[in-house]
Amino acid sequence: MLGWCGVVGLIYLLICAVSIISRGFAGLGGDAAHTMFAFAAHPWVGLSVGVLGTVLIQSSTTTTAIAVTAVGSGALPVEGAIPITLGANVGTTVTTSLVALTFIGDRAAFRRALGASTVHDFYNWLALLIFFPIELVWHPLERVSDALYGADWLPNPAHFNVVRAATRPVEHAVIQATSHVSSTLGPLFTIVIGALLILVAVRCLGKPLKLLMVGRAREVLIKAVGRDQYLAMASGMGVTVVTQSSTITTSVLVPFAGTGILTPAQVYPVVVGSNLGTTFTVVFAAFAGVGPDARIGLQAAFVHLVYNVFAIVVIYVIPLLRPVPLFCAERLARAASTHRWILALCIGTAFLVLPALVIVLVGVV
């Protein structure tokens, strides 16, 4: 009971943090808020910020929530948030790859574990390679976003007074604490506090949920894996929604792959489902947005969900592309099990060096 009370409290803290960031952007003023994100206006820079930011803080939820909140506060347009969201979607996969390193002492086990974990990496990179160029030219996600905004079924967070009333005490306490600083630094401190609270909430959620759910999650996933690929996908999504972490979902299965009980092909649909399940946290948190643009923030959160649905349809449902992530993962695992430096080179280049170079050369210089 205490564990579940802690989970509820941390989810409440996550929603409060989104509301706090939203108020911080509102207090900063339109021009100053836009200036904060001006460097990320270039889509390649926004993409790199999403990848590198998620790798550094190890939380795609935090990166995406900040981008969505910035949209809901009017500080960032939806088209500016889309590359950041796509980058965060890729950056989160590095954690799964690192889980396989626990098997590095056994070459065969390391190859199996790495093949199961890096299928997540290659799936998300393939989705990015397909949809990012298309988005740059034809803007389908932006168009879907506009359609969502014009649809009557998309709710307005301003109408959810229960959420607003629940978060108001914490929000006001932070605003009051930062009000003694200058009119510019106060809102900035508010945004920083909100971002830190999101990071703390997401990080701390993993611990009680792991204690409460990992045993049950393992049972659900093991029963689903190998029976039906779409059942396995649904189980991966469901477990990720409940545990609020795709890392927990994949971490449960990687040891089974390392010991040879499961194959990378069996883990693949679960990973795809967990990729979709992780988007619901930000959609839920977006209901805490404040201000006249709060609905646009919810719109941006739904775009993240739509993007992952598109990726499933194009890459997994269509048989032509389905084998590609699995083939690449197994090839990398085979090479890295023989030459360990290959994994370090791939992770360092794809997740750190290239994004940093793009930010410096395109965004700064």
Secondary structure per residue as TSV (DSSP state, phi and psi in degrees):
chain	resnum	aa	ss	phi	psi
A	1	M	-	360.0	-41.6
A	2	L	H	-63.8	-37.6
A	3	G	H	-62.5	-45.9
A	4	W	H	-68.3	-34.1
A	5	C	H	-62.8	-38.6
A	6	G	H	-64.5	-39.9
A	7	V	H	-62.9	-45.9
A	8	V	H	-61.0	-42.1
A	9	G	H	-63.3	-38.8
A	10	L	H	-71.3	-36.7
A	11	I	H	-64.9	-39.7
A	12	Y	H	-61.1	-42.3
A	13	L	H	-62.6	-38.7
A	14	L	H	-61.9	-44.6
A	15	I	H	-66.6	-40.8
A	16	C	H	-61.1	-40.2
A	17	A	H	-62.4	-40.1
A	18	V	H	-62.2	-42.9
A	19	S	H	-64.4	-38.0
A	20	I	H	-65.2	-44.5
A	21	I	H	-62.1	-42.2
A	22	S	H	-59.4	-42.9
A	23	R	H	-67.6	-34.6
A	24	G	H	-63.4	-44.9
A	25	F	H	-63.5	-39.2
A	26	A	H	-63.6	-39.6
A	27	G	H	-73.6	-21.1
A	28	L	H	-72.7	-26.9
A	29	G	-	93.7	150.5
A	30	G	H	-58.6	-49.0
A	31	D	H	-65.4	-45.7
A	32	A	H	-66.0	-39.2
A	33	A	H	-65.5	-41.9
A	34	H	H	-64.2	-36.1
A	35	T	H	-62.7	-35.9
A	36	M	H	-59.2	-35.2
A	37	F	T	-106.0	7.7
A	38	A	G	-61.8	-36.3
A	39	F	G	-67.7	-23.1
A	40	A	G	-96.0	9.4
A	41	A	-	-66.3	-32.0
A	42	H	S	-70.0	128.6
A	43	P	H	-58.9	-35.8
A	44	W	H	-68.5	-35.1
A	45	V	H	-69.7	-43.7
A	46	G	H	-58.9	-42.4
A	47	L	H	-60.8	-45.2
A	48	S	H	-67.0	-37.0
A	49	V	H	-62.8	-41.4
A	50	G	H	-63.2	-43.3
A	51	V	H	-67.7	-54.3
A	52	L	H	-66.9	-41.4
A	53	G	H	-60.8	-42.2
A	54	T	H	-68.8	-38.4
A	55	V	H	-63.8	-42.6
A	56	L	H	-70.5	-41.3
A	57	I	H	-96.7	-4.4
A	58	Q	T	56.6	40.9
A	59	S	-	-157.2	104.7
A	60	S	H	-70.2	-28.0
A	61	T	H	-62.0	-42.7
A	62	T	H	-64.4	-47.3
A	63	T	H	-60.7	-48.0
A	64	T	H	-68.0	-39.6
A	65	A	H	-63.2	-40.1
A	66	I	H	-64.5	-43.4
A	67	A	H	-63.2	-44.4
A	68	V	H	-64.4	-40.9
A	69	T	H	-66.1	-38.2
A	70	A	H	-62.5	-38.3
A	71	V	H	-65.4	-45.7
A	72	G	H	-65.1	-19.4
A	73	S	T	-96.2	-1.8
A	74	G	T	82.7	4.4
A	75	A	S	-82.1	-20.1
A	76	L	S	-141.0	129.9
A	77	P	-	-71.3	158.8
A	78	V	H	-58.5	-41.7
A	79	E	H	-64.1	-24.7
A	80	G	H	-79.1	-27.7
A	81	A	H	-80.1	-25.2
A	82	I	H	-61.5	-48.5
A	83	P	H	-62.1	-37.3
A	84	I	H	-62.2	-42.5
A	85	T	H	-64.7	-42.8
A	86	L	H	-64.0	-38.2
A	87	G	H	-66.1	-41.2
A	88	A	H	-63.1	-36.0
A	89	N	H	-60.3	-34.7
A	90	V	H	-80.9	-43.6
A	91	G	H	-59.9	-29.9
A	92	T	T	-69.2	-18.4
A	93	T	H	-74.3	-18.5
A	94	V	H	-64.8	-29.7
A	95	T	H	-62.4	-41.8
A	96	T	H	-62.3	-39.1
A	97	S	H	-65.0	-36.5
A	98	L	H	-68.8	-25.8
A	99	V	H	-61.5	-34.7
A	100	A	G	-66.8	-19.5
A	101	L	G	-64.1	-17.8
A	102	T	G	-65.7	-15.3
A	103	F	G	-103.9	13.2
A	104	I	T	-64.7	-19.5
A	105	G	T	-73.8	-19.5
A	106	D	S	-117.5	113.9
A	107	R	H	-60.8	-45.0
A	108	A	H	-67.3	-44.6
A	109	A	H	-65.4	-38.4
A	110	F	H	-63.6	-40.8
A	111	R	H	-63.5	-43.5
A	112	R	H	-67.1	-44.3
A	113	A	H	-66.3	-40.9
A	114	L	H	-68.4	-36.6
A	115	G	H	-63.3	-38.4
A	116	A	H	-73.1	-34.7
A	117	S	H	-82.3	-39.0
A	118	T	H	-78.9	-7.0
A	119	V	H	-62.8	-28.8
A	120	H	H	-65.2	-44.4
A	121	D	H	-59.5	-51.7
A	122	F	H	-69.5	-32.3
A	123	Y	H	-62.8	-46.8
A	124	N	H	-72.1	-35.2
A	125	W	H	-66.4	-39.4
A	126	L	H	-64.5	-41.8
A	127	A	H	-60.0	-41.0
A	128	L	H	-65.9	-44.2
A	129	L	H	-63.1	-29.6
A	130	I	H	-81.7	-49.2
A	131	F	H	-89.4	-28.3
A	132	F	H	-66.2	-48.5
A	133	P	H	-60.9	-38.7
A	134	I	H	-63.2	-40.0
A	135	E	H	-65.1	-37.7
A	136	L	H	-64.5	-33.4
A	137	V	H	-93.3	-50.3
A	138	W	H	-109.9	-12.1
A	139	H	-	56.1	48.8
A	140	P	H	-65.0	-38.6
A	141	L	H	-67.7	-38.4
A	142	E	H	-64.5	-38.8
A	143	R	H	-67.4	-40.4
A	144	V	H	-61.6	-39.6
A	145	S	H	-60.4	-44.8
A	146	D	H	-63.6	-39.0
A	147	A	H	-65.4	-40.1
A	148	L	H	-62.6	-40.8
A	149	Y	H	-65.9	-32.6
A	150	G	H	-85.4	-8.9
A	151	A	-	-80.7	141.7
A	152	D	T	-73.7	-22.5
A	153	W	T	-78.5	-15.0
A	154	L	S	-75.2	115.6
A	155	P	-	-70.5	160.0
A	156	N	-	-101.9	120.2
A	157	P	G	-56.1	-26.1
A	158	A	G	-63.7	-21.8
A	159	H	G	-84.7	-8.3
A	160	F	-	-93.2	74.4
A	161	N	H	-65.7	-25.2
A	162	V	H	-64.2	-44.4
A	163	V	H	-63.9	-45.1
A	164	R	H	-63.5	-42.7
A	165	A	H	-66.2	-36.1
A	166	A	H	-69.2	-35.7
A	167	T	H	-88.6	-14.7
A	168	R	H	-59.3	-41.6
A	169	P	H	-59.3	-46.2
A	170	V	H	-67.0	-42.7
A	171	E	H	-58.3	-47.8
A	172	H	H	-65.4	-35.8
A	173	A	H	-63.5	-42.3
A	174	V	H	-68.7	-42.7
A	175	I	H	-60.7	-41.6
A	176	Q	H	-65.3	-38.7
A	177	A	H	-68.3	-31.2
A	178	T	H	-96.6	-2.1
A	179	S	T	-73.2	-16.0
A	180	H	T	-80.2	-9.8
A	181	V	S	-88.5	179.8
A	182	S	-	-66.6	164.4
A	183	S	T	-64.1	-21.1
A	184	T	T	-92.8	-46.2
A	185	L	H	-70.7	-32.6
A	186	G	H	-57.4	-55.4
A	187	P	H	-61.1	-35.2
A	188	L	H	-63.2	-45.0
A	189	F	H	-62.0	-36.9
A	190	T	H	-62.3	-44.0
A	191	I	H	-63.1	-43.3
A	192	V	H	-63.5	-43.2
A	193	I	H	-62.1	-43.0
A	194	G	H	-61.6	-43.6
A	195	A	H	-63.1	-41.7
A	196	L	H	-65.2	-37.5
A	197	L	H	-66.2	-38.3
A	198	I	H	-62.0	-46.3
A	199	L	H	-61.8	-44.4
A	200	V	H	-63.8	-44.4
A	201	A	H	-62.9	-45.1
A	202	V	H	-66.2	-42.9
A	203	R	H	-64.1	-46.9
A	204	C	H	-71.9	-26.6
A	205	L	H	-60.9	-35.0
A	206	G	H	-61.3	-34.5
A	207	K	H	-68.7	-56.2
A	208	P	H	-65.7	-36.0
A	209	L	H	-67.1	-34.1
A	210	K	H	-65.2	-41.5
A	211	L	H	-67.7	-38.0
A	212	L	H	-83.2	-33.2
A	213	M	H	-115.2	-19.6
A	214	V	H	-59.8	-41.4
A	215	G	H	-61.5	-46.3
A	216	R	H	-69.7	-40.6
A	217	A	H	-61.0	-40.4
A	218	R	H	-61.0	-43.4
A	219	E	H	-62.3	-45.9
A	220	V	H	-61.9	-47.1
A	221	L	H	-69.1	-42.5
A	222	I	H	-64.4	-38.0
A	223	K	H	-67.4	-35.2
A	224	A	H	-79.2	-37.5
A	225	V	T	-65.1	132.2
A	226	G	T	89.4	-17.2
A	227	R	T	-83.9	-52.6
A	228	D	-	-153.0	131.8
A	229	Q	H	-64.3	-35.4
A	230	Y	H	-78.2	-29.9
A	231	L	H	-66.5	-40.9
A	232	A	H	-63.1	-39.8
A	233	M	H	-63.8	-45.0
A	234	A	H	-63.5	-37.9
A	235	S	H	-65.9	-41.8
A	236	G	H	-61.1	-41.6
A	237	M	H	-65.7	-46.1
A	238	G	H	-62.9	-44.8
A	239	V	H	-63.9	-38.5
A	240	T	H	-67.0	-39.5
A	241	V	H	-62.4	-42.8
A	242	V	H	-71.0	-43.3
A	243	T	H	-86.3	-8.6
A	244	Q	T	60.7	26.3
A	245	S	-	-158.7	119.1
A	246	S	H	-71.0	-25.1
A	247	T	H	-63.6	-40.2
A	248	I	H	-62.6	-43.8
A	249	T	H	-59.8	-49.8
A	250	T	H	-73.2	-34.5
A	251	S	H	-64.2	-29.8
A	252	V	H	-64.9	-36.3
A	253	L	H	-91.9	-27.9
A	254	V	H	-57.7	-43.3
A	255	P	H	-60.0	-35.0
A	256	F	H	-67.7	-35.6
A	257	A	H	-68.9	-39.5
A	258	G	H	-62.2	-36.2
A	259	T	T	-86.7	-2.2
A	260	G	T	89.2	3.8
A	261	I	S	-72.3	-38.1
A	262	L	S	-117.6	154.0
A	263	T	-	-102.9	158.5
A	264	P	H	-55.6	-34.0
A	265	A	H	-64.6	-33.8
A	266	Q	H	-75.3	-31.5
A	267	V	H	-76.4	-29.2
A	268	Y	H	-49.4	-55.0
A	269	P	H	-64.2	-31.0
A	270	V	H	-64.4	-42.3
A	271	V	H	-61.8	-42.0
A	272	V	H	-61.8	-43.5
A	273	G	H	-65.5	-39.3
A	274	S	H	-66.3	-31.2
A	275	N	H	-61.5	-38.8
A	276	L	H	-75.9	-38.9
A	277	G	H	-62.7	-30.6
A	278	T	T	-71.4	-13.9
A	279	T	T	-77.4	-20.4
A	280	F	H	-71.0	-26.4
A	281	T	H	-60.9	-46.0
A	282	V	H	-70.6	-36.3
A	283	V	H	-60.5	-43.9
A	284	F	H	-64.5	-44.2
A	285	A	H	-67.6	-26.5
A	286	A	G	-64.8	-17.8
A	287	F	G	-69.4	-10.9
A	288	A	G	-88.1	0.9
A	289	G	-	-62.5	149.9
A	290	V	-	-124.2	162.2
A	291	G	S	95.1	170.3
A	292	P	T	-66.0	-20.8
A	293	D	T	-98.8	13.4
A	294	A	H	-60.6	-34.4
A	295	R	H	-66.7	-31.3
A	296	I	H	-68.1	-34.0
A	297	G	H	-63.3	-42.7
A	298	L	H	-63.8	-38.1
A	299	Q	H	-57.7	-45.3
A	300	A	H	-63.9	-37.0
A	301	A	H	-65.6	-39.6
A	302	F	H	-66.8	-31.0
A	303	V	H	-61.9	-39.1
A	304	H	H	-59.2	-43.0
A	305	L	H	-65.9	-44.7
A	306	V	H	-61.7	-40.9
A	307	Y	H	-58.2	-43.4
A	308	N	H	-70.8	-31.6
A	309	V	H	-66.1	-44.9
A	310	F	H	-57.3	-42.4
A	311	A	H	-62.9	-40.9
A	312	I	I	-62.7	-44.3
A	313	V	I	-64.4	-47.1
A	314	V	I	-75.0	-41.0
A	315	I	I	-92.3	-42.0
A	316	Y	I	-97.2	-43.4
A	317	V	I	-70.0	-41.6
A	318	I	S	-76.4	118.5
A	319	P	T	-61.3	-23.4
A	320	L	T	-60.6	-44.9
A	321	L	T	-95.2	-11.5
A	322	R	T	-56.4	-41.0
A	323	P	H	-74.5	-14.2
A	324	V	H	-61.2	-52.7
A	325	P	H	-59.8	-39.1
A	326	L	H	-66.8	-43.0
A	327	F	H	-60.8	-46.8
A	328	C	H	-65.4	-39.7
A	329	A	H	-64.3	-43.6
A	330	E	H	-69.3	-35.7
A	331	R	H	-65.6	-44.2
A	332	L	H	-63.3	-42.5
A	333	A	H	-61.8	-40.3
A	334	R	H	-65.5	-41.8
A	335	A	H	-71.2	-42.4
A	336	A	H	-71.3	-26.7
A	337	S	H	-70.3	-24.1
A	338	T	H	-91.2	-42.8
A	339	H	-	-121.2	97.9
A	340	R	T	-62.2	-27.7
A	341	W	H	-66.7	-19.4
A	342	I	H	-64.0	-40.8
A	343	L	H	-64.7	-44.6
A	344	A	H	-61.8	-39.4
A	345	L	H	-65.7	-44.8
A	346	C	H	-64.5	-47.5
A	347	I	H	-65.9	-45.9
A	348	G	H	-62.4	-40.9
A	349	T	I	-72.4	-49.7
A	350	A	I	-72.9	-36.2
A	351	F	I	-103.5	-15.5
A	352	L	I	-123.6	-57.9
A	353	V	I	-66.8	-52.5
A	354	L	H	-62.5	-47.9
A	355	P	H	-60.3	-40.9
A	356	A	H	-64.2	-40.9
A	357	L	H	-63.6	-42.6
A	358	V	H	-63.2	-43.1
A	359	I	I	-62.2	-43.9
A	360	V	I	-70.5	-48.0
A	361	L	I	-76.9	-35.4
A	362	V	I	-97.0	-44.9
A	363	G	I	-82.2	-34.2
A	364	V	I	-99.4	-53.9
A	365	V	-	-73.9	360.0
